[in-house]
């Protein structure tokens, strides 16, 4: 998987928790959806970079 700055990720999660505590649930959900999309994009970029290796039959 791509390199993830764990401290930055924890900070973003902490921000979402602060938003939840403040009671702005829609904003917190929106922030979580953005974070999820960014993490999935990182994973997809990592898979695309490693797709040059041939897959074994059980990975297809």
C-alpha positions in Angstrom: 0.0 0.0 0.0 1.1 3.6 -0.6 2.9 5.4 2.1 0.5 7.0 4.5 1.4 9.7 7.0 -0.1 8.1 10.1 0.1 11.3 12.2 -1.7 13.3 9.4 -4.4 10.6 9.2 -4.8 10.6 13.0 -5.1 14.4 12.9 -7.9 14.2 10.3 -9.8 11.6 12.3 -9.4 13.8 15.3 -10.9 16.7 13.4 -13.9 14.6 12.4 -14.3 13.6 16.0 -14.3 17.3 17.0 -16.9 18.0 14.4 -19.1 15.2 15.8 -18.7 16.4 19.3 -19.9 19.9 18.1 -23.0 18.2 16.7 -22.4 18.9 13.0 -23.1 15.4 11.8 -23.5 16.1 8.1 -20.1 17.9 8.0 -18.5 15.0 9.8 -20.0 12.5 7.4 -18.9 14.6 4.4 -15.3 14.7 5.9 -15.3 11.0 6.4 -16.4 10.4 2.8 -13.6 12.6 1.5 -11.1 10.8 3.6 -12.4 7.4 2.5 -12.2 8.5 -1.2 -8.6 9.7 -0.7 -7.6 6.4 0.9 -9.2 4.4 -1.8 -7.5 6.5 -4.4 -4.1 5.8 -2.7 -4.9 2.1 -2.8 -5.9 2.2 -6.4 -2.7 4.1 -7.4 -0.7 1.5 -5.5 -2.4 -1.4 -7.3 -2.0 0.3 -10.7 1.8 0.7 -10.0 2.1 -3.0 -9.1 -0.1 -4.3 -11.9 3.0 -4.8 -14.1 3.7 -8.1 -12.5 1.8 -11.1 -13.9 -0.9 -12.5 -11.6 -1.0 -16.1 -10.6 -4.1 -18.1 -11.7 -5.6 -17.9 -8.2 -5.3 -14.0 -8.2 -7.3 -13.5 -11.4 
